[in-house]
Amino acid sequence: MKKVLIIGATGSVGSTTRKCLLANSNDQLTLFARHANRIDANSARETVIQGDVTNVGELAAAMAGQDAVFAALSGNLKVMAESIMAAMAQAQVKRLIFITSMGIYNEIPASLGADGNLESNPMLRGYRAAADVIEASDLDYTIVRPGWFDNGSADYEVTQKGEPFGGHNVSRRAIADLVMQAIDSDAYIKASVGINRPE
């Protein structure tokens, strides 16, 4: 059993991962969200905390005693990553799983549409900046780079940093399964992994 803090618990990936962990593990979950009233925590295994991801003090308090932190966020990801890392240092938590995006290393091959890469898509700069600060840390991190997520088949394949991306789409359930493996089996430590549905 692990104690897991989910930051961004009301988002589509955060909420799908929450359901996956409740159904397939015995982990204890702390759900951290800006609007905690949107969460119906009906499990004895869940605690809900309302807070701001850029408030290091609030985050550190939520992280106390946690084994792992999972972040699925949107917005200024570099600032959020820096806040999370500062809070983890205060709370002395080392395990971080953080969602970014495919394309941040220009790893999408032309056959899948290379215009989705960072060199052609300035929207990815924040995702890359967040990944860079996490990779430069001493955390036991896993950076997850999903394709476009949908509700399709949960089949997936994983690519490592430096390998070409394998497909354009992936389901939220697949991302949740990968995150659960990273949390519960300590897989993919100090790795940046792409995840896609096999083409």
N, CA and C of each residue as an Amber inpcrd file, in Angstrom:
protein
   597
   0.8380000  -1.2010000   0.0000000   0.0000000   0.0000000   0.0000000
   0.8740000   1.2530000   0.0000000   0.5580000   2.1790000  -0.8790000
   1.2660000   3.4550000  -0.9230000   0.2930000   4.5740000  -0.5700000
   0.8560000   5.6600000  -0.0690000   0.0780000   6.8860000   0.1310000
   0.4220000   7.8150000  -1.0280000  -0.6060000   8.2110000  -1.7700000
  -0.4100000   8.9260000  -3.0290000  -1.1710000  10.2440000  -3.0130000
  -0.4570000  11.3120000  -3.3190000  -1.0840000  12.6260000  -3.4840000
  -1.3360000  12.8420000  -4.9690000  -2.5930000  13.1010000  -5.3400000
  -2.9410000  13.4180000  -6.7290000  -3.2090000  14.9110000  -6.8110000
  -2.3700000  15.6140000  -7.5650000  -2.5340000  17.0530000  -7.7820000
  -3.1940000  17.2370000  -9.1430000  -4.3400000  17.9150000  -9.1360000
  -5.1400000  18.0130000 -10.3590000  -6.1570000  16.8880000 -10.3980000
  -6.7160000  16.5740000  -9.2420000  -7.5810000  15.4020000  -9.1060000
  -8.9160000  15.5530000  -9.8220000  -9.3120000  16.7890000 -10.1870000
 -10.5960000  16.9700000 -10.8610000 -10.4590000  16.9530000 -12.3790000
  -9.2350000  16.9700000 -12.9040000  -9.0430000  16.9250000 -14.3490000
  -9.3300000  15.5420000 -14.9000000  -9.3730000  15.4210000 -16.2330000
  -9.7620000  14.1430000 -16.8380000  -8.7400000  13.0440000 -16.5620000
  -7.4490000  13.3500000 -16.6230000  -6.4310000  12.3290000 -16.3500000
  -6.3300000  12.0660000 -14.8490000  -6.3810000  13.1180000 -14.0380000
  -6.3230000  12.9410000 -12.5930000  -7.4830000  12.1150000 -12.0720000
  -8.6890000  12.3850000 -12.5560000  -9.8590000  11.6560000 -12.0530000
  -9.8680000  10.2180000 -12.5620000  -9.4150000   9.9840000 -13.7930000
  -9.3360000   8.6140000 -14.3070000  -8.2940000   7.8170000 -13.5330000
  -7.1660000   8.4420000 -13.2110000  -6.1300000   7.7640000 -12.4330000
  -6.6280000   7.4610000 -11.0270000  -7.3570000   8.3790000 -10.4420000
  -7.9500000   8.1470000  -9.1240000  -8.8270000   6.8930000  -9.1500000
  -9.7060000   6.7870000 -10.1450000 -10.5950000   5.6200000 -10.2480000
  -9.7910000   4.3380000 -10.4490000  -8.7460000   4.4130000 -11.2560000
  -7.9060000   3.2490000 -11.5150000  -7.2270000   2.7690000 -10.2390000
  -6.6940000   3.6950000  -9.4690000  -6.0210000   3.3250000  -8.2220000
  -7.0070000   2.7500000  -7.2050000  -8.1990000   3.3240000  -7.1310000
  -9.2040000   2.8000000  -6.2020000  -9.6320000   1.3880000  -6.5850000
  -9.7450000   1.1280000  -7.8880000 -10.2380000  -0.1720000  -8.3490000
  -9.1650000  -1.2560000  -8.3600000  -7.9040000  -0.8790000  -8.5120000
  -6.8640000  -1.8700000  -8.7880000  -5.7050000  -1.8790000  -7.7970000
  -5.8110000  -1.0980000  -6.7340000  -4.7560000  -1.0930000  -5.7140000
  -5.4120000  -0.8990000  -4.3540000  -4.5950000  -0.9660000  -3.3140000
  -5.1060000  -0.6300000  -1.9800000  -4.4830000   0.6710000  -1.4800000
  -4.0080000   1.5050000  -2.4320000  -3.3590000   2.7620000  -2.0810000
  -4.3310000   3.7230000  -1.3920000  -3.7710000   4.5250000  -0.4930000
  -4.5120000   5.6020000   0.1650000  -4.2820000   6.8840000  -0.6340000
  -5.3540000   7.5650000  -0.9970000  -5.2480000   8.7140000  -1.8810000
  -5.5710000  10.0180000  -1.1580000  -4.7510000  11.0330000  -1.4310000
  -5.0630000  12.4020000  -1.0350000  -5.2750000  13.1840000  -2.3110000
  -6.4440000  13.7970000  -2.4340000  -6.8480000  14.4850000  -3.6570000
  -6.7300000  15.9820000  -3.4400000  -5.8260000  16.6190000  -4.1780000
  -5.5260000  18.0370000  -4.0190000  -6.0760000  18.7710000  -5.2310000
  -6.9690000  19.7270000  -4.9930000  -7.6030000  20.4190000  -6.1140000
  -7.9640000  21.8440000  -5.7230000  -8.0070000  22.6920000  -6.7400000
  -8.3970000  24.0820000  -6.5290000  -9.8410000  24.1770000  -6.0760000
 -10.6770000  23.2880000  -6.6060000 -12.1100000  23.2940000  -6.2820000
 -12.4730000  21.9320000  -5.6900000 -12.1410000  21.7630000  -4.4220000
 -12.3460000  20.4700000  -3.7730000 -13.8200000  20.0900000  -3.6940000
 -14.7130000  21.0810000  -3.7600000 -16.1480000  20.7740000  -3.6780000
 -16.6340000  19.9940000  -4.9020000 -15.8170000  19.9190000  -5.9550000
 -16.1890000  19.1380000  -7.1410000 -15.9010000  17.6420000  -6.9570000
 -15.2620000  17.2820000  -5.8580000 -14.8670000  15.8920000  -5.6340000
 -15.8240000  15.2450000  -4.6490000 -16.4140000  14.1380000  -5.0690000
 -17.2710000  13.3550000  -4.1840000 -16.4440000  12.1800000  -3.6790000
 -15.7780000  12.3780000  -2.5530000 -14.9060000  11.3370000  -2.0000000
 -15.7550000  10.4050000  -1.1540000 -16.1310000   9.2670000  -1.7470000
 -17.0080000   8.3410000  -1.0330000 -16.2620000   7.0970000  -0.5830000
 -14.9490000   7.1720000  -0.5800000 -14.1540000   6.0310000  -0.1510000
 -13.4200000   6.3640000   1.1380000 -13.3270000   5.3800000   2.0190000
 -12.5630000   5.5590000   3.2520000 -11.0730000   5.6930000   2.9510000
 -10.6960000   5.4220000   1.7170000  -9.2890000   5.4970000   1.3190000
  -8.9140000   6.8670000   0.7610000  -9.8170000   7.8430000   0.8140000
  -9.5540000   9.1410000   0.2000000  -9.6610000  10.2890000   1.1960000
  -8.7800000  11.2540000   1.0320000  -8.8330000  12.5190000   1.7550000
  -8.7930000  13.6240000   0.7130000  -9.6100000  14.6430000   0.8960000
  -9.6780000  15.7500000  -0.0650000  -9.1160000  17.0090000   0.5820000
  -8.2240000  17.6850000  -0.1520000  -7.6340000  18.9390000   0.3190000
  -7.7880000  19.9940000  -0.7730000  -8.3300000  21.1330000  -0.3940000
  -8.4220000  22.2540000  -1.3380000  -7.1730000  23.1100000  -1.2160000
  -6.6070000  23.4810000  -2.3500000  -5.4050000  24.2890000  -2.2930000
  -4.9690000  24.7650000  -3.6610000  -3.9400000  25.5790000  -3.6510000
  -3.3800000  26.1880000  -4.8490000  -2.0190000  25.5510000  -5.1020000
  -1.8220000  25.0240000  -6.3050000  -0.5820000  24.3220000  -6.6110000
   0.6340000  25.2410000  -6.5610000   0.4290000  26.5460000  -6.6600000
   1.5640000  27.4690000  -6.5840000   1.8650000  27.9130000  -5.1530000
   1.0840000  27.4300000  -4.1890000   1.3200000  27.7520000  -2.7750000
   2.1410000  26.6150000  -2.1560000   3.4330000  26.8520000  -2.0010000
   4.3390000  25.7970000  -1.5410000   3.9430000  25.2890000  -0.1520000
   3.5230000  26.1900000   0.7230000   3.1360000  25.7780000   2.0700000
   1.9460000  24.8390000   2.0640000   0.9240000  25.1760000   1.2890000
  -0.2620000  24.3040000   1.1930000   0.1120000  22.9410000   0.6250000
   0.9360000  22.9660000  -0.4190000   1.3460000  21.7150000  -1.0410000
   2.1620000  20.8570000  -0.0750000   3.1170000  21.4730000   0.6020000
   3.9740000  20.7230000   1.5250000   3.1480000  20.0740000   2.6360000
   2.1350000  20.7970000   3.1240000   1.2650000  20.2280000   4.1580000
   0.5130000  19.0140000   3.6180000   0.0480000  19.1070000   2.3660000
  -0.6730000  17.9850000   1.7560000   0.2530000  16.8010000   1.4960000
   1.5300000  17.0790000   1.2610000   2.4960000  16.0220000   0.9410000
   3.0230000  15.2870000   2.1660000   2.8080000  15.8230000   3.3460000
   3.3550000  15.2090000   4.5650000   2.9380000  13.7430000   4.6660000
   3.9170000  12.8620000   4.7520000   3.6390000  11.4430000   4.9170000
   3.3150000  10.6890000   3.6460000   3.3450000  11.3580000   2.5020000
   3.0150000  10.6900000   1.2420000   4.2190000   9.9000000   0.7280000
   3.9280000   8.8290000  -0.0140000   4.9800000   8.0420000  -0.6540000
   5.2550000   8.5160000  -2.0810000   4.2320000   9.0570000  -2.7280000
   4.3810000   9.4680000  -4.1230000   3.4480000  10.6310000  -4.4120000
   3.8640000  11.4460000  -5.3820000   3.0660000  12.5870000  -5.8410000
   2.8180000  12.4070000  -7.3270000   1.5570000  12.5120000  -7.7320000
   1.1860000  12.4490000  -9.1440000   0.5540000  13.7720000  -9.5280000
   1.0810000  14.4120000 -10.5700000   0.5850000  15.7130000 -11.0080000
   0.1090000  15.6450000 -12.4530000  -1.1530000  15.9930000 -12.6650000
  -1.7470000  16.0770000 -13.9990000  -2.4000000  17.4500000 -14.1050000
  -1.6640000  18.4110000 -14.6510000  -2.0530000  19.8160000 -14.5680000
  -2.0550000  20.4790000 -15.9400000  -2.6760000  21.6450000 -16.0010000
  -2.5850000  22.4950000 -17.1770000  -2.3260000  23.9180000 -16.6950000
  -1.7330000  24.7180000 -17.5670000  -1.3940000  26.0840000 -17.1800000
   0.1000000  26.2900000 -17.2840000   0.6490000  27.1120000 -16.4050000
   2.0840000  27.3900000 -16.4260000   2.8140000  26.2360000 -15.7330000
   3.1230000  25.2080000 -16.5130000   3.6420000  23.9780000 -15.9250000
   5.0140000  24.1500000 -15.2970000   5.8450000  25.0270000 -15.8280000
   7.1710000  25.2280000 -15.2360000   7.0350000  25.7740000 -13.8170000
   6.1980000  26.7920000 -13.6350000   5.9810000  27.3680000 -12.3060000
   5.3820000  26.3160000 -11.3750000   4.4290000  25.5540000 -11.8790000
   3.8080000  24.5110000 -11.0550000   4.8210000  23.4410000 -10.6670000
   5.6720000  23.0320000 -11.6190000   6.6890000  22.0200000 -11.3280000
   7.6650000  22.5230000 -10.2670000   8.0570000  23.7830000 -10.3800000
   8.9840000  24.3510000  -9.3880000   8.3420000  24.4030000  -8.0090000
   7.0570000  24.7490000  -7.9560000   6.3450000  24.7770000  -6.6770000
   6.2400000  23.3780000  -6.0810000   5.9170000  22.4010000  -6.9170000
   5.8110000  21.0150000  -6.4480000   7.1570000  20.5270000  -5.9170000
   8.2320000  20.8230000  -6.6440000   9.5530000  20.3720000  -6.2060000
   9.9690000  21.0260000  -4.8890000   9.6490000  22.3080000  -4.7250000
   9.9650000  22.9940000  -3.4650000   9.1820000  22.3740000  -2.3060000
   7.9090000  22.0640000  -2.5530000   7.0870000  21.4450000  -1.5130000
   7.5790000  20.0400000  -1.1820000   8.0070000  19.2930000  -2.1980000
   8.5180000  17.9510000  -1.9640000   9.7970000  17.9910000  -1.1350000
  10.6220000  18.9980000  -1.3660000  11.8310000  19.1540000  -0.5540000
  11.4700000  19.4130000   0.9040000  10.4720000  20.2870000   1.1180000
  10.0400000  20.5750000   2.4950000   9.4670000  19.3330000   3.1640000
   8.6560000  18.5860000   2.4100000   7.9750000  17.4230000   2.9800000
   8.8390000  16.1660000   2.9510000   9.9970000  16.2680000   2.3270000
  10.9290000  15.1370000   2.2050000  10.2800000  13.9410000   1.5040000
   9.6480000  14.2440000   0.3750000   9.0710000  13.2210000  -0.4970000
   9.8880000  13.2170000  -1.7880000  10.2110000  12.0240000  -2.2940000
  11.1260000  11.9270000  -3.4390000  10.4650000  11.4680000  -4.7390000
   9.3120000  10.7970000  -4.6670000   8.7440000  10.1540000  -5.8580000
   7.7290000  11.0610000  -6.5210000   7.9770000  11.4230000  -7.7870000
   7.0970000  12.3110000  -8.5480000   6.7930000  11.7050000  -9.9090000
   5.5060000  11.6580000 -10.2510000   5.0770000  11.3070000 -11.6030000
   4.3630000  12.5380000 -12.1470000   4.8060000  13.0280000 -13.3090000
   4.3610000  14.3300000 -13.8120000   3.9850000  14.1930000 -15.2830000
   2.7890000  14.6450000 -15.6310000   2.3020000  14.5720000 -17.0120000
   2.7550000  15.8000000 -17.8050000   3.3740000  15.5440000 -18.9650000
   3.7020000  16.6420000 -19.8920000   3.0000000  16.3610000 -21.2340000
   3.7330000  16.2390000 -22.3120000   3.1180000  16.0200000 -23.6250000
   4.1100000  15.3800000 -24.5720000   3.5830000  14.6280000 -25.5290000
   4.4400000  14.1830000 -26.6250000   4.9430000  15.4120000 -27.3910000
   6.0920000  15.2410000 -28.0170000   6.6300000  16.2890000 -28.8730000
   7.6210000  17.2190000 -28.2230000   7.7980000  17.1180000 -26.8970000
   8.6670000  18.1020000 -26.2270000  10.1410000  17.8980000 -26.5570000
  10.4960000  16.7070000 -27.0500000  11.8860000  16.4540000 -27.4560000
  11.9920000  16.3200000 -28.9760000  10.9720000  16.7940000 -29.6910000
  10.9220000  16.6500000 -31.1530000  11.0040000  15.1700000 -31.5570000
  10.2970000  14.3450000 -30.8020000  10.3820000  12.8980000 -30.9910000
   9.2680000  12.3330000 -31.8650000   8.3470000  13.1870000 -32.3470000
   7.2670000  12.7070000 -33.2010000   7.7910000  12.5810000 -34.6310000
   7.7720000  11.3700000 -35.2160000   8.2800000  11.2170000 -36.5840000
   7.3430000  11.8410000 -37.6060000   7.8780000  12.1120000 -38.7840000
   7.0930000  12.7580000 -39.8460000   5.8380000  11.9620000 -40.1830000
   5.9210000  10.6320000 -40.0590000   4.7730000   9.7820000 -40.4030000
   3.5790000  10.0180000 -39.4890000   3.8250000  10.5930000 -38.2960000
   2.7430000  10.8790000 -37.3550000   2.3800000  12.3610000 -37.3210000
   3.1070000  13.1630000 -38.0710000   2.8350000  14.6000000 -38.0760000
   3.8250000  15.3640000 -37.2230000   5.0060000  15.5930000 -37.7950000
   6.0840000  16.2340000 -37.0410000   5.7650000  17.6760000 -36.6700000
   4.6850000  18.2380000 -37.2210000   4.3060000  19.5940000 -36.8220000
   3.8130000  19.6300000 -35.3820000   3.6560000  18.4570000 -34.7520000
   3.3100000  18.4030000 -33.3350000   4.5140000  18.5000000 -32.4270000
   5.7090000  18.6340000 -33.0090000   6.9310000  18.7370000 -32.2170000
   7.1710000  20.1580000 -31.7320000   7.9950000  20.2610000 -30.7140000
   8.3160000  21.5510000 -30.1040000   8.8410000  22.5510000 -31.1200000
   9.6690000  22.1050000 -32.0480000  10.2630000  23.0350000 -33.0100000
   9.2160000  23.7020000 -33.8950000   8.0260000  23.0940000 -34.0050000
   6.9410000  23.6650000 -34.8110000   5.7610000  24.1400000 -33.9800000
   5.7710000  23.8380000 -32.6950000   4.6030000  24.1000000 -31.8540000
   5.0260000  24.8130000 -30.5620000   5.0180000  26.1520000 -30.5690000
   5.4600000  26.8920000 -29.3840000   4.6110000  26.6370000 -28.1450000
   3.4140000  26.0740000 -28.3100000   2.5800000  25.7500000 -27.1440000
   3.2640000  24.7480000 -26.2190000   4.2330000  24.0040000 -26.7500000
   4.8920000  22.9770000 -25.9540000   6.0440000  23.5060000 -25.1120000
   6.3830000  24.7720000 -25.2470000   7.5490000  25.2940000 -24.5210000
   7.4010000  25.1400000 -23.0160000   6.1980000  25.3980000 -22.5030000
   5.9690000  25.2550000 -21.0660000   6.1000000  23.8170000 -20.6000000
   5.6370000  22.8710000 -21.4330000   5.7530000  21.4530000 -21.0950000
   7.2270000  21.0450000 -21.0530000   7.9960000  21.5260000 -22.0320000
   9.4240000  21.1930000 -22.0700000  10.1560000  21.8340000 -20.8860000
   9.8110000  23.0910000 -20.5750000  10.4690000  23.7710000 -19.4500000
  10.2120000  23.0290000 -18.1490000   8.9840000  22.5460000 -17.9570000
   8.6710000  21.7770000 -16.7490000   9.4920000  20.4900000 -16.7030000
   9.5710000  19.8090000 -17.8400000  10.3540000  18.5740000 -17.8940000
  11.8210000  18.8460000 -17.5880000  12.3470000  19.9400000 -18.1100000
  13.7600000  20.2620000 -17.8950000  14.0730000  20.4750000 -16.4120000
  13.2010000  21.2160000 -15.7080000  13.4930000  21.4730000 -14.2940000
  13.3420000  20.1950000 -13.4640000  12.4120000  19.3330000 -13.8500000
  12.2430000  18.0690000 -13.1140000  13.4420000  17.1560000 -13.3550000
  13.8930000  17.0750000 -14.6020000  15.0270000  16.2010000 -14.9310000
  16.3220000  16.6790000 -14.2650000  16.4060000  17.9750000 -13.9930000
  17.6050000  18.5160000 -13.3370000  17.5780000  18.3240000 -11.8250000
  16.4830000  17.8050000 -11.2950000  16.3280000  17.6460000  -9.8450000
  16.9160000  16.3210000  -9.3830000  16.9390000  16.1380000  -8.0560000
  17.3890000  14.8640000  -7.4920000  16.2160000  13.9670000  -7.1160000
  15.0330000  14.2830000  -7.6300000  13.8440000  13.4890000  -7.3370000
  13.8810000  12.1460000  -8.0650000  13.1300000  11.1880000  -7.5570000
  12.8630000   9.9450000  -8.2730000  11.6420000  10.2050000  -9.1550000
  11.8920000  10.8160000 -10.2870000  10.7960000  11.3000000 -11.1350000
  10.4750000  10.3180000 -12.2550000   9.2380000  10.4130000 -12.7250000
   8.8330000   9.8320000 -13.9940000   8.0600000  10.9160000 -14.7340000
   8.5720000  11.3210000 -15.8820000   7.8550000  12.2550000 -16.7430000
   7.0860000  11.4120000 -17.7580000   5.7750000  11.6520000 -17.8560000
   4.9170000  10.8980000 -18.7680000   4.5020000  11.8130000 -19.9080000
   4.7900000  11.3910000 -21.1450000   4.4990000  12.1850000 -22.3360000
   3.4270000  11.4810000 -23.1650000   2.1520000  11.7310000 -22.8600000
   1.0950000  11.0550000 -23.6170000   0.8530000  11.6870000 -24.9790000
   0.3260000  10.8510000 -25.8990000  -0.2640000  11.3870000 -27.1110000
  -1.5730000  12.0760000 -26.7640000  -2.3310000  12.4310000 -27.8040000
  -3.6490000  13.0360000 -27.5550000  -4.5120000  12.0130000 -26.8500000
  -5.1090000  12.3870000 -25.6920000  -5.8550000  11.3730000 -24.9690000
  -7.3320000  11.3800000 -25.2980000  -7.8930000  10.1550000 -25.2510000
  -9.2910000   9.9350000 -25.5890000  -9.8270000   8.8330000 -24.6720000
 -11.0020000   8.3080000 -25.0080000 -11.6020000   7.2440000 -24.2030000
 -11.6350000   5.9220000 -24.9480000 -10.7030000   5.7430000 -25.8830000
 -10.6580000   4.5260000 -26.6860000 -10.0090000   3.3630000 -25.9700000
  -9.4720000   2.4390000 -26.7570000  -8.8470000   1.2260000 -26.2330000
  -7.7570000   1.5650000 -25.2210000  -7.6590000   0.7240000 -24.1850000
  -6.6570000   0.9400000 -23.1430000  -5.3110000   0.3100000 -23.4810000
  -5.1720000  -0.2600000 -24.6830000  -3.8800000  -0.7970000 -25.1040000
  -2.8770000   0.3490000 -25.2170000  -1.6300000   0.0700000 -24.8300000
  -0.6260000   1.1220000 -24.9820000   0.7610000   0.5480000 -25.1140000
   1.6420000   1.3740000 -25.6480000   3.0630000   1.0520000 -25.6850000
   3.8290000   2.2420000 -25.1390000   5.0250000   1.9570000 -24.6440000
   5.8570000   2.9620000 -23.9840000   7.1380000   3.1530000 -24.7910000
   7.5310000   4.4090000 -24.9840000   8.8150000   4.7150000 -25.6040000
   9.6440000   5.5290000 -24.6220000  10.9460000   5.3580000 -24.7050000
  11.8600000   6.0700000 -23.8260000  12.3190000   7.3720000 -24.4870000
  12.8380000   8.2720000 -23.6920000  13.4170000   9.5040000 -24.2170000
  14.5060000   9.1420000 -25.2230000  14.4680000   9.8020000 -26.3780000
  15.4290000   9.5140000 -27.4320000  14.8970000   8.5640000 -28.4830000
  13.7790000   7.8870000 -28.1980000  13.1490000   6.9980000 -29.1710000
  12.0120000   7.7260000 -29.8790000  11.7510000   7.4150000 -31.1480000
  10.6330000   8.0550000 -31.8410000   9.3020000   7.6470000 -31.2320000
   8.3770000   8.5760000 -31.2080000   7.0490000   8.3200000 -30.6570000
   6.3320000   7.3100000 -31.5480000   5.5140000   6.4440000 -30.9350000
   4.9570000   5.3230000 -31.6820000   3.5500000   5.4940000 -32.2190000
   2.8180000   6.4920000 -31.7800000   1.4400000   6.6570000 -32.2330000
   0.8790000   7.9730000 -31.7560000  -0.2380000   8.3900000 -32.3360000
  -0.7280000   9.7450000 -32.0730000  -1.6460000   9.8400000 -30.8680000
  -2.4570000   8.7990000 -30.6060000  -3.4710000   8.8630000 -29.5520000
  -3.1800000   7.8740000 -28.4340000  -3.8530000   8.0820000 -27.3100000
  -3.7820000   7.1610000 -26.1810000  -5.0000000   7.4180000 -25.3040000
  -5.4730000   6.3790000 -24.6210000  -6.6460000   6.5900000 -23.7680000
  -6.2330000   7.0440000 -22.3750000  -7.1570000   7.7240000 -21.7190000
  -6.9210000   8.1330000 -20.3340000  -6.7220000   6.9130000 -19.4410000
  -7.4330000   5.8320000 -19.7220000  -7.2760000   4.6000000 -18.9250000
  -5.8640000   4.0440000 -19.0620000  -5.2890000   4.1500000 -20.2620000
  -3.9160000   3.6750000 -20.4700000  -2.9320000   4.5150000 -19.6630000
  -3.1160000   5.8370000 -19.6940000  -2.2460000   6.7160000 -18.9060000
  -2.3580000   6.3630000 -17.4320000  -3.5850000   6.1630000 -16.9620000
  -3.8060000   5.8270000 -15.5580000  -3.1100000   4.5200000 -15.1900000
  -3.1510000   3.5350000 -16.0850000  -2.4930000   2.2640000 -15.8000000
  -0.9830000   2.4510000 -15.7060000  -0.4110000   3.2210000 -16.6140000
   1.0280000   3.4830000 -16.5630000   1.4080000   4.1940000 -15.2610000
   0.6090000   5.1750000 -14.8770000   0.8760000   5.9010000 -13.6300000
   0.8040000   4.9510000 -12.4370000  -0.1970000   4.0740000 -12.4280000
  -0.3210000   3.1140000 -11.3340000   0.9040000   2.2040000 -11.2630000
   1.3900000   1.7400000 -12.4260000   2.6000000   0.9080000 -12.4390000
   3.7920000   1.6910000 -11.8850000   3.8930000   2.9580000 -12.2710000
   5.0090000   3.7850000 -11.8000000   4.9530000   3.9740000 -10.2900000
   3.7480000   4.1180000  -9.7510000   3.5930000   4.3220000  -8.3080000
   3.8400000   3.0270000  -7.5390000   3.1670000   1.9690000  -7.9450000
   3.1250000   0.7710000  -7.1110000   4.2950000  -0.1720000  -7.3220000
   4.9510000  -0.1010000  -8.4810000   6.0970000  -0.9920000  -8.6980000
   7.3990000  -0.2150000  -8.8360000   7.3290000   1.0900000  -8.6220000
   8.5150000   1.9430000  -8.7590000   9.1640000   1.7890000 -10.1300000
   8.3300000   1.6090000 -11.1550000   8.8390000   1.5220000 -12.5240000
   9.1390000   2.9140000 -13.0680000  10.0170000   2.9670000 -14.0450000
  10.3110000   4.1920000 -14.8040000  10.9210000   5.3030000 -13.9500000
  11.7190000   4.9490000 -12.9530000  12.3430000   5.9810000 -12.1190000
  13.4520000   6.6720000 -12.9040000  13.4910000   7.9910000 -12.7800000
  14.4200000   8.8560000 -13.5020000  14.3280000   8.6100000 -15.0080000
  13.0780000   8.5620000 -15.4840000  12.8160000   8.3090000 -16.8940000
  11.7660000   9.2750000 -17.4140000  11.8550000   9.5500000 -18.7020000
  10.8290000  10.3100000 -19.4080000  10.2610000   9.3820000 -20.4540000
   9.0040000   9.0020000 -20.2800000   8.4260000   7.9620000 -21.1290000
   7.2630000   8.5130000 -21.9510000   7.2670000   8.1450000 -23.2250000
   6.1190000   8.4280000 -24.0770000   5.1220000   7.2890000 -23.9560000
   3.8430000   7.6080000 -24.0970000   2.8170000   6.5630000 -24.0710000
   1.8280000   6.8310000 -25.1880000   1.5660000   5.7870000 -25.9840000
   0.6260000   5.9120000 -27.1030000  -0.0730000   4.5750000 -27.3280000
  -1.1670000   4.6230000 -28.0590000  -1.8520000   3.4070000 -28.4760000
  -1.1110000   2.8530000 -29.6990000  -0.8420000   1.5600000 -29.7210000
  -0.1480000   1.0110000 -30.8880000  -0.9230000   1.2920000 -32.1780000
  -0.2080000   1.6940000 -33.1950000  -0.8440000   2.0060000 -34.4950000
  -1.1810000   0.7400000 -35.2400000
